[in-house]
Structures are given as structure tokens and as C-alpha cells.
Amino acid sequence: MAATPAGKTLRASAAHAKRKPLKKRFALAAYIALLPMALTVVFAYLGTMVWSLRTSFTNSRTFASNSFAGVSQYVRLFNNDRWMLSLQNIVIYGVLFIVICLAIGLLLAVFIDQKVVAEGALRTVFLYPYAMSFVATGLVWQWILNPELGIQEVLHRIGFTHARFDWIVDQDRVIYTLVIATVWQASGLVMALLLAGLRGIDEEIWKAARIDGIPRWRVYVSIVIPMLGASISTAFILLFVMVIKLYDAVVAMTQGGPGTASEVPAKFIMDYLFGRANLGLASAASIVLLVTVLAILAPVFYIRSRALRLRDSR
């Protein structure tokens, strides 16, 4: 006997009622699974930020204290020549590192996107340095740039006896050796991100450009690169985070030397936190670094989210 419409409606309502508790259980399970991460964010990240901010307004030395000191730690920080040098170094390093990584990563991505032979092997070769730790990278490049063991010695042995490449022991050029080493490591990551973006571009664009006789370089400059905005902004954020976290490569390559010529903020903070037992000054430096990061990344995230909203609304 055929079911009546009323019967079908009742069965559908019963099935829907059974699904409601199931959905609630799934939602509860999802919240429980996210709870450890939420607690980590609240206590391990936000909690330590608040604690560091509070400590930066005290005279804390080896251990945290409650002796309020106002902004004296910040005044002392910006009167510290070593801190000002570390800021200067990180600006020089950051600009060169990000610009060169983006340029080399884009060129490598464009090269591989031409469907070259052994594409998989080339991708692996270019991306492999990123799998290494910054400590390993620093040690390798310390040997390569050592005037008595590396490139300079090789040039001398093949007849170029007056050639000099001793940047790693030159106070004015040592910061550029850090750029060389870390660009070698991070360019492959940028290549992978931009290559994924290139592979997502509609092939019809290239066909239309060929029909219209538009030069290939003009297509990249006027069409392709603007379409890679999301990939480029992601690469920029990751590279910027690497700049702020620069510590391991400095310790492995130069120990901040010669003298303090390659000092960077992260090393300054670690030295004053553990080496000089000045918890208050180290906390003030970390807060200044945090505010700088937020001031630079907040507009990037805002522009990116606004672009996504505009794209979705079309």
C-alpha cells in the first residue's frame, strides 16, 4: 500500500529528530578535541605575553619580582647601543632576505612551471634546504665562508691569489653572510608556495595571450603576479616570521660577531635573559619586538581578509 504524504512527513520529522542529538554529540566532540589547543593558546601564549608585559615594568633580575619600575626598562633598552645595533641589523637583514627570497622563489617557480624535464627531482632539490635546521645551515655556511677553508681559499688555490671573500669576519659585511645562508634555505619554500599558485591559474589566459601576441614577460608582470597575491602574502608572512625568529643561524655562524656586528633582537633577548640575568630588560625587548610584529602583520592580515571578502562577494 502506497505511503500517504502525511506518513512521509511524519517519518521525515522522526528522522530529523533523531539526527539532532547526533549533531549535538559531534559538535561536543569537536569542542572537546579543540580544548587542549584553546588552553595552550590562552595560557601558554596569551598568558606568557601578559606575564612578560608585567615583568617589563619591574626591576626583575634573575627571578621575577614585584618591584614596579615604570618604563625605566624601556628607557634603558633604547639607550643600549647593542639593542639599537640589533634593530638596525634586523631591518637590513629582513628587507634583503624577504625581497631576495621572493624574487628567487618566483623565478624558480616560473622555471619549474614550464613543464621541465625531471620536474619532481628539481622540486625536491630546491625544497630540500628548507628541511634542514637553521643550526645545520649556519654550520655549513660557516665552513663555506671561512676565509681559511671555504670559497676564498678555493679561489687562492686555483690562481686568484688576491681574491677576497672574508665577509664572515668583516664587521661591515657579516650581516650579508646571514642573508646568503638563510636565502639559500628559504627560497625553496617560496618556490613551492608560488608554484602552487601558478598551477591554479587558468590555462585559457595563456592561450588568449598567445593569440593576442602579448610577450610572455608582460603576461607575468600584468596578469600572473597580481593573481598570485594570496600566495605572495602567505610567503611574506612566513618569511617575516623567520626574520623575527632569527637566532639559530646567527649563533651557529657568527655567535653575534665579530664583536656585536651581527647582533639581532632574538639573540639580545636570550643573552640578557640567561647570560646576564636581566629578566626585566629581556622582557621589555620581547614586548617591543611583539608590538613591532603586530604593527606590521596586522595591516597585512586586514588587506588580505578584505581582498578575500571582495572576491567572495563578486
Secondary structure, 3 states (H helix, E strand, C coil): CCCCHHHHHHHHHHHHHHHHHHHHHHHHHHHHHHHHHHHHHHHHHHHHHHHHHHHCCECCCCCCCCCECCCHHHHHHHCCHHHHHHHHHHHHHHHHHHHHHHHHHHHHHHHHCCCCCCHHHHHHHHHHHHHCCHHHHHHHHHHHHCCCCCHHHHHHHCCCCCCCCCHHHCCCCHHHHHHHHHHHHHHHHHHHHHHHHHHCCCHHHHHHHHHHCCCHHHHHHHHHHHHCHHHHHHHHHHHHHHHHCCCHHHHHHCCCCCCCCCCCHHHHHHHHHHHCCCHHHHHHHHHHHHHHHHHHHHHHHHHHHHHHHHHHHC
